[in-house]
Every structure is written in C-alpha cells, then in structure tokens.
Amino acid sequence: MSRADPFIIYYNWKYYLFFEEFKLTEWKWYLCVWELYIPQNILKNVRIILKKDYHLSFPFVFKYKKNFYLIPETSENNEIALYKFTNFPYELKKIKTLLKGKYVDSILIKFNNKRFLLTSKLKEKYKHNLLIFFSEDFLKKPFLPHPKNPIITNQEFSRNWWNIIKKYDKLYRISQDNSIFYWSKINILEILILNEKHYKEKYIKSIKPPSWFLAFHTYNISNWIEVADWKVIVSSFFLSLKLIFRKIFKILKIIK
C-alpha cells in the first residue's frame, strides 16, 4: 500500500487530511481522508471517500459559500469532474463535468469575482502545458479558455502541484519541476497578473528534496500545518528495471 497527494483542510476545529491511496493487491486507487489530532500528533479514522474503476488522485478540496467541493484528478476518465460533499468530509455526489480531456492537477481559485481553473494538460508522458479557464459561475456556467493558452510550456513550471497559497495579499502557485526527472523539486511562483486576457507570474524559489535518492512529490499548507510526501528514487529505479526486463522477456517469447 502507498499513500500520496496529501491535501489538508481546517474545519470546525479539526484538520482533515485528504490523500490518494493505492492498494497493490487490488491495483486500485482510492481517495481517502484522515482526521489529524494535533495534541496527540496522530492520524485517526481513515475512510475511503471516492472509489472508481479508473485512476484517482490529487484530491483538491475547497469551500464555496457553505459547502465543500472536490475536484479529483480523473484524466483516465477523460474529464475534470466536480463533486459536492453531502456530508463533509465523508460523503460525495458528482454534480457536473467541468471540462472534457486529459487534464491533471486542477485547482480552482477566485480572483476579481471570477473563478479561474488552472490545470495541466498532458501532451506526452510526464510532460504538460499549463492552461487557464475562467467562469463567472462555475456551478451554472461553462468555463471559457484563456486567450493566452497554453500559458506555460516550460516543464519546470507547467504542472500544478497543489493549491494557491495566499499570504500578505499575494498569491503563490506551486509547480512541480519535471524538467530533469519526475518530481525532482517544487517551485514557488508569485502570481502578478490574473484576468481574462493576461497572466503573469515570477519565480520566487525552489524547494529540493533533502537527499539525492528522494524526489519531492507534494506540498500543501493550512494555517500553520504543512504536509508533504516523498518518493524514493532508488526503489523506483529497480522497479522500473524489473518492469523493463519483464517486457523484454515477453517480447522474446513472442518472437520465439
């Protein structure tokens, strides 16, 4: 079993940690939630909140008016789906498809009375373009493409890797750097201009893994709680070799 993509929400004096869970024995991905108990510094009451026949990850949770919503990564189902919590944080109902296509790591933010959907569209394995769509009412009206799409094609900055951070009236976007290898580091970028005609951001800094054999996967923050996850490159390397040799043997068997 592996767990990834942590996203933390503070609500009613509690912290809830949403994440992707993968069970190797079933070869299934689920979205789950944990309750974080600060005094004891422990996680309790893990629950599966979304289970499908296709890959699920990146549980982007946000609040709009009095309700909580979820936008999971469902590119394998060729869509960006919007779910509403009917009983936060455990029960969900799909209410609409926001966009059709192979999009990953989508986040929704409010700016100047409009909702902007920042998403990364897959163009080839581990390579993405950052796209922006906007809507006056994301529940009732469609999203329109930004005229500057694709906004970013540089693989250092083109893939979102968690929510927009608001600090001192400034907005910061977190990007995943895939220019060297998948999950090599994350970048923090300040959003300077965001409207229906223009987008501009500037690089602030990068956060690298603490060791050469680790890859930085996810980073998120709520109040004073920060969450992150890591990938061990060495184990991934040997797993990749195993899969490569298995494929070679299958090819040789077919040739014979």
C-alpha positions in Angstrom: 0.0 0.0 0.0 1.2 3.5 -0.8 -0.3 6.9 0.1 0.3 10.2 -1.8 -1.0 13.6 -2.7 -1.9 15.0 0.8 -4.2 17.9 1.0 -5.1 19.5 4.3 -8.3 21.3 5.3 -9.1 23.0 8.6 -12.8 23.0 9.6 -14.7 23.0 12.8 -11.5 23.0 14.9 -10.2 19.9 13.2 -7.7 19.2 10.5 -8.7 16.8 7.7 -6.0 15.2 5.6 -7.2 14.1 2.1 -5.0 11.8 0.1 -4.6 9.2 -2.6 -4.3 5.5 -1.5 -3.0 2.7 -3.8 -3.5 -0.9 -2.9 -1.1 -3.1 -4.8 -3.1 -6.3 -4.2 -6.2 -4.8 -5.8 -4.3 -2.5 -8.2 -6.8 0.2 -7.3 -6.5 3.9 -6.4 -8.9 5.4 -3.8 -9.3 8.8 -2.4 -9.3 8.8 1.4 -9.5 11.2 4.4 -7.8 11.1 7.8 -8.5 13.1 10.9 -5.4 14.8 12.3 -5.4 15.2 16.1 -2.9 17.9 16.9 -2.5 17.4 20.7 -1.5 13.7 20.3 0.0 14.4 16.8 -1.7 11.3 15.4 -4.0 10.4 12.5 -7.2 8.6 13.1 -10.4 7.3 11.4 -9.2 6.7 7.9 -12.1 6.5 5.5 -12.4 5.9 1.7 -14.5 8.8 0.2 -14.2 8.0 -3.5 -13.7 4.8 -5.4 -13.8 4.3 -9.1 -12.7 1.8 -11.8 -10.2 4.3 -13.1 -7.2 6.2 -11.5 -8.0 8.8 -8.8 -5.5 11.2 -7.3 -4.9 14.9 -6.4 -8.0 15.5 -4.1 -8.4 19.3 -4.4 -10.9 20.2 -1.8 -12.3 23.8 -1.4 -15.1 25.6 0.2 -17.7 27.7 -1.7 -20.3 29.6 0.4 -21.5 27.0 2.9 -20.5 23.8 1.0 -17.3 21.9 0.4 -16.4 20.6 -3.1 -13.8 18.2 -4.5 -12.1 18.2 -7.9 -10.1 15.0 -8.2 -7.6 14.1 -10.9 -9.6 11.9 -13.3 -7.7 12.2 -16.6 -8.0 8.4 -17.1 -11.8 9.1 -17.4 -11.1 11.9 -19.8 -12.6 14.7 -17.7 -12.4 17.2 -14.9 -15.2 16.3 -12.6 -16.8 18.3 -9.8 -18.1 16.6 -6.6 -20.0 18.1 -3.7 -19.7 16.9 -0.2 -23.2 15.9 1.1 -21.7 15.0 4.4 -18.2 16.6 4.9 -15.7 15.0 4.8 -17.1 11.5 4.1 -19.9 11.5 1.5 -19.7 12.9 -2.0 -22.0 13.4 -5.0 -20.9 14.2 -8.6 -22.7 17.3 -9.8 -21.1 18.0 -13.2 -18.2 17.7 -15.6 -16.2 20.9 -15.8 -14.1 20.0 -18.8 -13.6 17.0 -21.1 -10.0 15.9 -21.8 -6.7 14.6 -20.4 -6.2 17.2 -17.6 -4.3 16.7 -14.4 -3.8 18.5 -11.1 -6.6 21.1 -11.5 -7.1 23.9 -9.0 -9.9 26.5 -8.8 -9.3 30.0 -7.4 -11.5 33.1 -7.0 -10.0 36.4 -8.3 -11.8 39.6 -9.2 -15.2 38.0 -8.9 -14.4 35.2 -11.3 -13.4 31.6 -10.9 -10.1 30.6 -12.6 -9.4 27.0 -13.3 -5.6 26.3 -13.6 -4.9 22.9 -15.0 -2.2 21.0 -16.7 -2.9 19.2 -19.9 -1.0 16.1 -20.8 0.9 16.3 -24.1 3.1 13.3 -23.6 4.3 11.2 -20.6 5.2 13.4 -17.7 5.1 16.5 -20.0 2.3 19.0 -19.6 1.2 22.5 -20.6 -0.4 24.9 -18.1 -3.8 26.1 -19.2 -6.3 28.5 -17.7 -10.1 28.6 -18.0 -12.5 31.1 -16.4 -16.1 31.3 -15.5 -18.4 33.8 -13.8 -20.3 31.0 -12.1 -18.6 27.6 -12.1 -21.8 25.8 -10.9 -24.1 27.1 -13.6 -21.9 28.4 -16.5 -19.2 26.8 -18.6 -15.5 27.5 -18.4 -14.0 29.5 -21.2 -10.4 29.1 -22.4 -7.9 31.8 -21.7 -6.7 33.5 -24.9 -3.1 33.0 -23.9 -3.4 29.2 -23.7 -1.1 27.4 -23.3 0.1 29.7 -20.5 3.3 27.8 -19.8 5.1 25.1 -21.7 8.3 25.0 -19.7 8.4 21.7 -17.8 9.9 23.4 -14.7 6.7 25.3 -14.1 3.9 23.9 -16.3 2.4 21.4 -13.9 0.5 22.5 -10.8 1.4 20.8 -7.5 -1.2 21.9 -5.0 -3.3 24.8 -4.0 -2.7 28.5 -4.5 -1.2 29.9 -1.3 -2.4 33.3 -0.1 -0.1 35.3 2.1 0.0 39.1 2.8 -2.4 39.8 -0.1 -0.2 37.9 -2.5 -0.9 34.7 -4.4 1.6 32.0 -4.9 1.4 29.0 -7.2 3.2 25.7 -6.5 4.6 23.9 -9.5 6.2 20.5 -9.9 9.5 20.6 -11.7 9.7 17.7 -14.2 12.5 19.1 -16.3 15.2 16.7 -15.1 13.1 13.8 -13.9 9.6 13.3 -12.4 9.3 15.0 -9.0 12.8 16.5 -9.0 11.7 19.5 -6.9 8.9 22.0 -6.5 8.9 25.7 -7.4 7.1 28.6 -5.7 5.9 31.3 -8.1 4.1 34.6 -7.3 1.1 35.4 -9.5 1.3 39.0 -10.6 -1.5 39.3 -13.1 -4.5 37.0 -13.5 -7.5 38.1 -15.6 -9.4 37.1 -18.7 -6.8 38.5 -21.0 -3.4 38.2 -19.3 -1.4 36.0 -16.9 2.0 36.8 -15.4 4.0 35.2 -12.6 7.5 35.4 -11.3 9.8 32.8 -9.9 10.4 33.0 -6.1 12.4 29.9 -5.1 12.6 26.2 -5.3 12.4 23.5 -2.6 14.6 20.5 -3.2 14.5 17.1 -1.5 16.8 16.6 1.5 18.7 13.8 -0.2 19.7 12.7 -3.7 17.7 9.4 -3.5 14.4 11.2 -2.7 12.1 13.0 -5.0 9.8 15.8 -3.8 6.2 14.8 -4.7 3.6 17.1 -3.0 3.5 20.2 -0.8 0.4 21.8 0.9 -0.4 24.1 3.8 -3.3 25.0 6.0 -2.8 27.6 8.8 0.5 26.5 10.4 0.3 22.9 9.4 2.4 21.9 6.3 2.2 18.5 4.6 4.4 16.9 2.0 5.2 13.5 0.6 8.3 11.9 -1.0 9.3 9.2 -3.4 12.3 7.0 -3.0 14.1 7.1 -6.4 16.2 4.0 -5.8 13.3 1.7 -5.2 11.5 3.3 -8.2 14.6 2.7 -10.3 14.8 -1.0 -9.5 11.0 -1.4 -10.0 11.4 0.2 -13.5 14.2 -2.2 -14.3 12.1 -5.1 -13.2 9.2 -3.9 -15.5 11.6 -3.4 -18.4 13.1 -6.9 -18.2 9.6 -8.4 -17.8 8.6 -6.6 -21.0 11.7 -7.8 -22.8 11.1 -11.4 -21.9 7.5 -11.2 -23.1 8.8 -9.8 -26.5 11.4 -12.6 -26.8 8.8 -15.2 -26.0 6.6 -13.8 -28.8 9.5 -13.8 -31.3 10.3 -17.4 -30.5 
